[in-house]
Amino acid sequence: MVIVHHLNNSRSQRVIWLLEELGVPYEVKRYERDAKTMLAPASLRAVHPLGKSPVITDGDLTIAETGTIVEYLIATYGQGRMIPAAGTPERLRYNYWIHYAEGSAMPPLVMKLIFGAIPKSPQLPWFIKPVAKALMKGVTESYLDPQIKAHVALWDGELQKSAFFAGNELTGADIMMSFPVEAASSRGTLTPKLTAYLAAIHGRDAYKKALAAGGPYELLGS
């Protein structure tokens, strides 16, 4: 049986959602973030050396990284579902969005989260905080916000073509893209098309079952 080593408020929620879409039996083993540092507990290192989530075990296999997990589960249990046919334009789009989600979309969103948190850090001396706040604000407004705006426009353009990111059926690309779209949504930067897209995936039975299994989650920094 697939075991999902699930860290609260993390990308592992997508893995549970995919398992529900595929109808694959699974077990959730829960880990809680440290209330102060928001980091994963050291016990996760017993599963994978980096001690990060998501990570799954399936028999003797231990698999980390969301994209790798998504591709493994679809290849192993999908039976042709959740992935467009090979050689089609949709398959090329699928491959692009699967890798784009973490490789291109998430970095500026994570950077914005970190830059917003730095001036609030209790470890930062009080006299440094105004300087740090001004510096982080300048970088965010001049670089990160325009980058995020460009990404959102790209997503919107893709969803003008079809209902989902790789055609008119839900695929692993949507599992991957759900996290950056939700992260952008938490910062109020979505278009009406993207808002409707999120509402559609949130309304799916499998998504609701995944929330029930993994527990409600909030995007860190939202």
N, C-alpha and C positions, 0 to 999 in steps of 0.2 A: 504493500500500500504506500502511496505517496504521503510523505509527512512534510508539511509546510512549517518551517521554523519561522513563526510569525512575530515580528516586532510591531508593537502598537504604533499607529500613525506612521506607516512606512509604505514603501513600494510593494511590499509583499501582499498587500490587499489585491493587487492586480492578478497575482498568481492564483489566489483563491477564486476570484471571479472567473478566470479561464477554466479552472477545474470544474466549476459549476456549469459553465457553458458546454464543456465536453462531457459532463456526466461521469467524471472519473471519481471513484471513492478516494477520500483523503482524510488525513487527521491533522488537526492544527495543534502545534506545540507553541505555547505563548511565551513571549519574553517582554518585559517591561523596561522602558527607558528609565535611566536615572532622572529623578525629578529635577535635579539641579543642572546637570550637564546635558540632559536629553540624549546621552549616548546609550548605545546598547550595552547590556550586561556582559561581563567577561565570560559567562557560561556559553555564549554563542561561539566563542573561539573553540570550544570542544567539538563544534559541528564543522566549522570552517576556520582556517587560521586567521582570516581578517576579522572575524567576529562581527560580520555585517549581515543585514537582511536586505533582500530576500535570499533564502537558501532552502533547497528542498533535499530530502533524501528519498530515494526510490530503490528499495533493495540495497544493494551494495554501492549504489551510486550516490555521490554528493554533488549537487549542482548549484552553483551560485551565479549571480548576475541575472537580472530580470529578462533581458533579451535572450540569453542562452536557455533559461528555464522555459520561456514561452516557446522557443523553437523546438526544444526537446519534447515538451508535452504534446505539441501539435503533431510532431513527427511520430511520436510513440503511440499516442492515443487518439489522434484526430480522425483517422480513417478518411482522409480527404477533406475533413471539415476545417473551418477557420483559416483556410489558406487558398488563394486563387490557383487555378490550374497552371502548371508549368508552361512557359512559352507565351503566356498572354500578357497584354499591357498591364492588367491588374496585378499580375505577379511581380512585375518590375516595380510598380508603385508600392506593393506590399514590402518588398525587400528594402526599398528606400526608407519608408516610414518606420519599419522595425528598428533600423539602425540610427535613424535621425533622432528619434525620441530622446534617447539618453546622450547621444553623441553631440547633437547640436541644440536641441530645444531646452534641455534642462540646465546646462551650464549658466546661461545668463539669469535664469530664474533662481538658481541656487545662490549665485553671486549677489543678487539683489537681496535675498534673505539674509545672507551673511553681513553684507554692508549695512543693512538696517539694524542688525543685532549688535554690531561692534560698539557703537556709541553708548549702548545701554548696558554694556558689560560691567558688572560690579568690580571686576579686576582692574578696570581702567581708572587711573587717577582722575579726580574731579576736574582738575585744571586742564586735562588733555581732552576731556569729552567734547567741549565746544569745537575744538579744532578737528577732532575725528568726525564729528557730526557734519561739519561743513565740507570736509574732504569727501566723505562717503556720499553725501548728497550731490556734490558736484559730479562725481564719477557716475552715479546712478542716473542723473538727469541728462548728462551729456553723452553717455555711452550705453548703459544698460537699458534704459527705457526705450530709446530708438531701436535697439536690437530686438527687444521683446515685441515692440510694435510691428516690426518687420516679420517676425515669426508668426504672430497672430494673423497678419494679412495673408501669409502663405497658407496657413491652415484654412482660413476662410475661403480662399480661392480654390483649394482642393475640394472642399465640401460643397462648393457651387457645382462641381462636376458630378458628384454622386453622393449617396446617403452616408457612406462611410469612407474611410481613408484609402481603401483599396478596392473600390467598387460599391455595389449596392447591397452587399452582405457583410455582416460583422466578421472581422478576421483578427488574427493576432496583431495586426497593425493598430487596430483600435484599442486592444488591450494595452499596448505599449503607449499609445498617444493619449490615453485617458489621463495619465498623471500630469504631463505638462499642461494639458488643456485645463484640468482642474486647478493646477497651481496658478495659471494665468487668471482663471475665474475668481480665485480667492483675492486677487488684487484688482478686480473690477475692470479687466482689460479686454473682455470678450466682445465679439460682434453678435448680433441677433442670431445669425446662422450657427455660430459655435455654441451659443446658449441653448438653442433648440437641440443641437447635437448632444450636449451633455444631458439635457432632460430626457432624451430618447434612451441613452444608455443607462441612466439612473433608473429608468422605468422598467428595465428588463428584469424578468424573474430571477435570472441567474445572478445579476448584480445585487438584488435585494437579499438573496440567500447568502451571498458572499459577505455582505455586511453583517448579517445575523451570525455567521460563523466566525468572522474575524473581529467583529465588534465595530461600532462606529469609529470613524477616524477623522482627525483634523490634519490638514497639511501644516507642517511646522512653519511657524511664522505667519500664518494666515490670520 
